[in-house]
Amino acid sequence: MVIQKLSLLNFKNHREKSFEFSPQINCFVGNNGAGKTNVLDGLHYLSVAKSFLGNTDLNNIRASADGVSEDFFTVEGQIFDGEKENIIKVQMPKDAKKIIKKNDKPYERIADHIGFLPSVIISPYDSNLISDSGESRRRFLDAMISQTDSEYLFNLIQYQKTVQQRNALLKSFAKNRYFDAGNLEIYNEPLIKFGTAIFRKRLEFLDAILPLIQNYYEIISNGNEEVSVIYHSDLKENSFGQLLEENLEKDRMLTYTSKGIHKDDLIFEMNGSSLKRTGSQGQQKSFLIALKLSQMNRIKELTGKTPVLLLDDIFDKLDDTRVSQLIELVNREHFGQIFITDTNKERTESVVRKINEESRIFEI
């Protein structure tokens, strides 16, 4: 997959901007606040129709000089899929629903677009995967699997809807001071069906990706540490049906579903200890890069598509040795089309010279 062109209109701080890209390496250089990361976010919209920064779509509509936002934003890309050129357009009107089109034909559901243009982004915001709660790690795991498995995405959407409906009923019981076990049990079957399928897919995916993470980390860190990812889930010890039965009274008191795959977590370890507690900034960043490159490798293996690689401020907090190892890795693995942001033009030019690919540098 190759993004040939990108056009931004009223997107974040860019009023109107267009780019024609190299099929291999593209770099955006400029001062902090110039909008380099916003260009990567535009590319991310082409892939999954949302911001990797967690911003709402409406907040990405450009504000004019008087602080009032424009009426819409548009992100449009020309993408070559190996056989033909495709136009992907994402448009967000201020007062209407987001529209995503492929070759002028609107998607009925955003989920139908996921997987057409797979992408992997590595950015400073990835540190939240280590420092934040399990929710960010679950979202990341779900996003990884969903790019290659439409059935998983469907099961996830159905599971989340069912949990919301069950929670609403539990709250209604508490508010109205009554309880109907039969009504609540209606949700058990879909929770068990979709939740168990999600659990098995997560287990299978993590078993496959862990050796890749360990291999990439060993290369980037020059073999100095050993890392691991532990999948924590209540379903490892109990069936979903048992969990629902055993925690029924607890759920009534809390007025929400306290057990299930929506509580799963990933534990990142280095040399047998918590990476969050014992890892330096460089070690944590190296682990996150290894994690994302493993994701990229897995997507390519499962779909036959080479994902677009987005590297935001990738060289910050990495020493020269780790940068060199990363560059050698990129050279050897042939990761496909790469987009890089950096504040230091000379550093970027030096790094790009070491990669034996065609490159373009855009000053933002």
C-alpha positions as CSV (number, residue, x, y, z in Angstrom):
1,M,0.0,0.0,0.0
2,V,1.4,3.4,-1.0
3,I,-0.1,6.8,-0.2
4,Q,0.8,8.9,-3.3
5,K,-0.9,12.2,-2.4
6,L,-2.5,13.8,0.6
7,S,-4.7,16.9,0.7
8,L,-5.8,18.7,4.0
9,L,-8.5,21.3,4.1
10,N,-9.3,23.1,7.4
11,F,-7.7,20.2,9.2
12,K,-6.2,21.3,12.6
13,N,-3.8,24.1,12.0
14,H,-3.6,23.5,8.2
15,R,-6.0,25.7,6.2
16,E,-5.0,24.1,2.9
17,K,-2.1,21.8,2.3
18,S,-1.1,19.2,-0.3
19,F,1.7,16.7,-0.6
20,E,3.0,14.3,-3.2
21,F,5.0,11.5,-1.6
22,S,7.8,9.1,-2.2
23,P,6.7,5.5,-2.2
24,Q,9.5,4.9,0.3
25,I,10.6,7.5,2.9
26,N,8.9,10.9,3.6
27,C,10.1,13.3,6.3
28,F,8.4,16.4,7.8
29,V,10.8,18.8,9.5
30,G,10.1,22.0,11.3
31,N,9.7,23.7,14.7
32,N,7.4,22.4,17.5
33,G,3.9,23.6,16.8
34,A,4.3,23.9,13.1
35,G,1.9,21.1,12.4
36,K,4.2,18.1,11.5
37,T,2.3,15.7,13.8
38,N,-1.0,17.0,12.4
39,V,0.1,15.8,8.9
40,L,0.7,12.3,10.4
41,D,-2.7,12.5,12.0
42,G,-4.2,13.3,8.6
43,L,-2.5,10.1,7.2
44,H,-3.9,8.2,10.2
45,Y,-7.4,9.4,9.3
46,L,-7.0,7.8,5.9
47,S,-6.3,4.5,7.6
48,V,-8.8,4.3,10.4
49,A,-10.9,7.5,10.1
50,K,-10.0,9.0,13.4
51,S,-7.2,10.8,15.3
52,F,-4.3,8.9,16.9
53,L,-4.1,11.7,19.4
54,G,-7.5,10.9,20.9
55,N,-9.1,14.2,19.8
56,T,-12.7,14.3,18.8
57,D,-13.4,14.8,15.1
58,L,-15.1,18.3,15.8
59,N,-12.0,19.5,17.6
60,N,-9.9,18.8,14.5
61,I,-11.8,21.4,12.4
62,R,-9.5,24.3,12.0
63,A,-10.2,27.5,14.0
64,S,-10.1,30.7,12.0
65,A,-8.2,33.9,13.1
66,D,-11.1,35.0,15.4
67,G,-11.2,31.6,17.1
68,V,-14.4,30.4,15.4
69,S,-14.0,27.0,13.7
70,E,-14.6,26.5,10.0
71,D,-17.7,24.6,8.8
72,F,-15.9,21.3,8.1
73,F,-12.5,19.6,7.5
74,T,-11.5,17.3,4.7
75,V,-8.7,14.8,4.5
76,E,-8.2,13.2,1.1
77,G,-5.6,10.7,-0.1
78,Q,-4.7,9.0,-3.3
79,I,-3.6,5.4,-2.5
80,F,-2.1,2.7,-4.8
81,D,-3.1,-0.7,-3.6
82,G,-0.8,-2.7,-5.9
83,E,-3.3,-2.8,-8.7
84,K,-5.1,0.5,-9.0
85,E,-5.3,4.0,-7.6
86,N,-8.0,4.7,-5.0
87,I,-9.3,8.0,-3.5
88,I,-10.1,7.9,0.2
89,K,-11.9,11.0,1.5
90,V,-12.8,11.7,5.1
91,Q,-15.1,14.7,5.6
92,M,-16.3,16.1,9.0
93,P,-19.0,18.7,8.8
94,K,-19.5,20.8,11.9
95,D,-23.3,20.0,12.1
96,A,-23.5,16.5,10.6
97,K,-22.1,13.0,10.8
98,K,-18.6,12.1,9.5
99,I,-18.5,10.9,5.9
100,I,-16.0,8.4,4.6
101,K,-15.8,7.6,0.9
102,K,-13.8,5.3,-1.2
103,N,-13.7,6.3,-4.9
104,D,-16.7,8.6,-4.3
105,K,-18.8,5.8,-2.8
106,P,-19.7,6.4,0.9
107,Y,-19.2,3.6,3.4
108,E,-22.3,2.5,5.2
109,R,-20.3,1.8,8.3
110,I,-16.8,3.1,9.3
111,A,-15.9,-0.4,10.3
112,D,-16.1,-1.5,6.7
113,H,-13.1,0.7,5.9
114,I,-10.9,-0.6,8.6
115,G,-8.2,-2.8,7.1
116,F,-8.1,-1.3,3.6
117,L,-5.1,0.9,4.4
118,P,-3.4,-0.7,7.5
119,S,-1.1,1.6,9.4
120,V,1.2,1.6,12.4
121,I,2.1,4.8,14.3
122,I,4.9,5.2,16.8
123,S,4.7,8.4,18.7
124,P,5.6,10.0,22.1
125,Y,2.0,9.4,23.1
126,D,2.6,5.7,23.1
127,S,4.2,6.2,26.6
128,N,0.6,6.2,27.8
129,L,0.5,2.5,27.0
130,I,3.0,2.0,29.8
131,S,1.9,4.7,32.3
132,D,-1.9,4.7,31.9
133,S,-4.6,2.3,33.1
134,G,-5.5,-1.0,31.4
135,E,-8.1,0.7,29.3
136,S,-5.4,2.3,27.0
137,R,-3.7,-1.1,26.6
138,R,-7.0,-2.8,25.8
139,R,-7.9,-0.2,23.2
140,F,-4.4,-0.7,21.6
141,L,-4.8,-4.5,21.6
142,D,-8.3,-4.2,20.1
143,A,-7.1,-1.8,17.4
144,M,-4.2,-4.1,16.5
145,I,-6.4,-7.2,16.0
146,S,-9.2,-5.3,14.3
147,Q,-7.0,-4.1,11.5
148,T,-6.6,-7.8,10.4
149,D,-9.8,-9.4,11.6
150,S,-13.3,-8.0,10.7
151,E,-15.0,-10.8,12.7
152,Y,-13.1,-9.7,15.8
153,L,-14.2,-6.1,15.3
154,F,-17.8,-7.2,14.9
155,N,-17.7,-9.3,18.1
156,L,-16.1,-6.4,20.0
157,I,-18.8,-3.9,18.9
158,Q,-21.5,-6.4,19.9
159,Y,-19.9,-7.1,23.2
160,Q,-19.5,-3.4,24.1
161,K,-23.2,-2.8,23.2
162,T,-24.3,-5.7,25.4
163,V,-22.2,-4.5,28.4
164,Q,-23.7,-1.0,28.1
165,Q,-27.2,-2.5,28.0
166,R,-26.6,-4.7,31.0
167,N,-25.1,-1.8,32.9
168,A,-28.1,0.4,32.1
169,L,-30.4,-2.3,33.4
170,L,-28.4,-2.7,36.6
171,K,-28.6,1.1,37.2
172,S,-32.3,1.0,36.5
173,F,-32.8,-1.7,39.1
174,A,-30.9,0.3,41.7
175,K,-32.7,3.5,40.9
176,N,-36.2,1.9,41.1
177,R,-35.3,-0.4,44.0
178,Y,-36.3,-3.7,42.4
179,F,-34.6,-6.6,40.7
180,D,-35.5,-9.0,37.9
181,A,-33.0,-11.8,37.5
182,G,-34.7,-13.1,34.4
183,N,-34.3,-9.8,32.5
184,L,-30.7,-9.6,33.5
185,E,-29.9,-13.1,32.3
186,I,-31.0,-12.1,28.8
187,Y,-27.6,-10.5,28.4
188,N,-25.6,-13.5,29.6
189,E,-25.7,-15.5,26.4
190,P,-24.4,-12.7,24.1
191,L,-21.8,-11.7,26.7
192,I,-20.5,-15.2,26.9
193,K,-20.6,-15.8,23.1
194,F,-18.8,-12.6,22.1
195,G,-16.6,-12.3,25.1
196,T,-15.2,-15.8,24.9
197,A,-14.5,-15.4,21.1
198,I,-12.7,-12.1,21.9
199,F,-10.6,-13.7,24.7
200,R,-9.5,-16.5,22.4
201,K,-8.5,-14.2,19.6
202,R,-6.5,-12.0,22.0
203,L,-4.7,-15.0,23.5
204,E,-3.9,-16.3,20.0
205,F,-2.7,-12.9,18.7
206,L,-0.4,-12.3,21.8
207,D,1.1,-15.8,21.6
208,A,2.0,-15.0,17.9
209,I,3.3,-11.5,18.5
210,L,5.4,-12.0,21.6
211,P,8.4,-13.7,19.9
212,L,8.4,-10.8,17.4
213,I,8.5,-8.2,20.2
214,Q,11.3,-10.0,21.9
215,N,13.3,-10.3,18.7
216,Y,12.9,-6.6,17.7
217,Y,13.7,-5.4,21.2
218,E,16.9,-7.5,21.3
219,I,18.0,-5.9,18.0
220,I,17.2,-2.3,19.1
221,S,18.7,-2.7,22.5
222,N,21.7,-4.8,21.3
223,G,20.6,-7.7,23.5
224,N,21.0,-5.9,26.8
225,E,17.6,-6.7,28.3
226,E,14.8,-9.3,28.1
227,V,11.2,-8.2,27.7
228,S,7.9,-10.0,27.9
229,V,4.1,-9.3,27.7
230,I,1.8,-11.0,30.1
231,Y,-1.9,-11.2,29.2
232,H,-4.1,-10.8,32.3
233,S,-7.7,-12.0,32.0
234,D,-10.2,-13.5,34.4
235,L,-11.2,-15.9,31.7
236,K,-7.9,-17.7,32.1
237,E,-9.1,-19.1,35.4
238,N,-12.9,-19.2,34.9
239,S,-15.5,-19.5,32.2
240,F,-17.4,-16.3,31.5
241,G,-20.6,-18.0,32.7
242,Q,-19.0,-18.7,36.1
243,L,-17.8,-15.1,36.4
244,L,-21.3,-13.7,35.7
245,E,-22.9,-16.0,38.2
246,E,-20.3,-15.6,41.0
247,N,-20.3,-11.8,40.7
248,L,-24.0,-11.2,40.3
249,E,-24.5,-9.6,43.8
250,K,-21.4,-7.5,43.4
251,D,-22.7,-6.2,40.0
252,R,-26.0,-5.3,41.6
253,M,-24.2,-3.3,44.3
254,L,-21.8,-1.6,41.9
255,T,-24.5,-1.2,39.2
256,Y,-22.1,-2.3,36.4
257,T,-20.6,-5.5,35.0
258,S,-17.5,-6.0,37.1
259,K,-15.9,-9.0,35.4
260,G,-15.3,-9.8,31.7
261,I,-12.9,-9.2,28.9
262,H,-13.5,-5.4,29.2
263,K,-11.3,-5.7,32.3
264,D,-8.4,-7.5,30.7
265,D,-4.9,-6.0,30.8
266,L,-1.4,-6.4,29.4
267,I,1.5,-6.4,31.8
268,F,4.8,-5.2,30.2
269,E,7.9,-6.7,31.9
270,M,11.7,-6.2,31.5
271,N,14.0,-8.8,33.1
272,G,11.0,-10.1,35.1
273,S,10.1,-6.8,36.6
274,S,7.5,-4.1,35.7
275,L,8.8,-2.0,32.7
276,K,6.8,0.9,34.1
277,R,8.7,0.9,37.4
278,T,12.2,-0.2,36.3
279,G,12.6,0.8,32.7
280,S,14.4,4.0,31.7
281,Q,12.8,6.3,29.1
282,G,15.1,4.9,26.4
283,Q,14.2,1.3,27.4
284,Q,10.5,2.0,27.5
285,K,10.7,3.7,24.1
286,S,12.7,0.8,22.6
287,F,10.0,-1.6,23.9
288,L,7.2,0.5,22.4
289,I,9.0,0.6,19.0
290,A,9.5,-3.2,19.2
291,L,5.8,-3.6,20.0
292,K,4.7,-1.5,17.1
293,L,7.1,-3.1,14.6
294,S,5.8,-6.5,15.7
295,Q,2.3,-5.2,15.0
296,M,3.4,-4.2,11.6
297,N,5.0,-7.5,10.9
298,R,1.9,-9.4,12.0
299,I,-0.4,-7.3,9.9
300,K,1.7,-7.9,6.8
301,E,1.8,-11.7,7.6
302,L,-2.0,-11.9,8.0
303,T,-3.2,-9.6,5.2
304,G,-0.4,-9.6,2.6
305,K,-0.5,-5.8,2.8
306,T,2.5,-3.8,4.0
307,P,1.2,-1.2,6.5
308,V,2.2,2.4,6.3
309,L,4.6,3.3,9.1
310,L,4.2,6.6,10.8
311,L,7.1,7.7,13.0
312,D,6.4,10.8,15.1
313,D,9.4,12.3,16.9
314,I,10.9,8.9,16.8
315,F,14.5,9.8,17.6
316,D,13.8,11.7,20.9
317,K,15.1,9.9,24.0
318,L,17.0,7.2,22.0
319,D,20.8,7.2,22.3
320,D,22.9,7.0,19.1
321,T,23.4,3.2,19.5
322,R,19.6,2.5,19.6
323,V,19.0,4.9,16.7
324,S,21.6,3.1,14.6
325,Q,20.1,-0.3,15.5
326,L,16.7,1.0,14.5
327,I,17.9,2.3,11.2
328,E,19.6,-1.0,10.4
329,L,16.4,-2.8,11.3
330,V,14.4,-0.6,9.0
331,N,16.9,-1.3,6.2
332,R,16.8,-5.0,6.6
333,E,13.1,-5.6,7.2
334,H,11.8,-3.5,4.2
335,F,8.9,-2.0,6.1
336,G,7.4,-0.3,3.1
337,Q,6.3,3.4,3.0
338,I,7.6,5.4,6.0
339,F,6.6,8.9,7.3
340,I,8.9,10.6,9.8
341,T,8.6,13.8,11.8
342,D,11.6,15.6,13.4
343,T,12.5,19.1,14.7
344,N,16.1,18.6,13.6
345,K,16.5,18.7,9.8
346,E,20.2,17.8,9.9
347,R,19.6,14.8,12.1
348,T,16.8,13.7,9.7
349,E,19.0,14.1,6.7
350,S,21.7,12.1,8.4
351,V,19.4,9.3,9.3
352,V,17.8,9.1,5.9
353,R,21.2,8.9,4.2
354,K,21.8,5.7,6.1
355,I,18.6,4.1,4.8
356,N,19.0,2.9,1.2
357,E,15.7,4.1,-0.1
358,E,14.3,7.0,-2.0
359,S,13.3,9.9,0.2
360,R,11.6,13.3,0.3
361,I,11.9,16.0,3.0
362,F,9.1,18.5,3.5
363,E,9.7,21.6,5.6
364,I,6.5,22.4,7.6
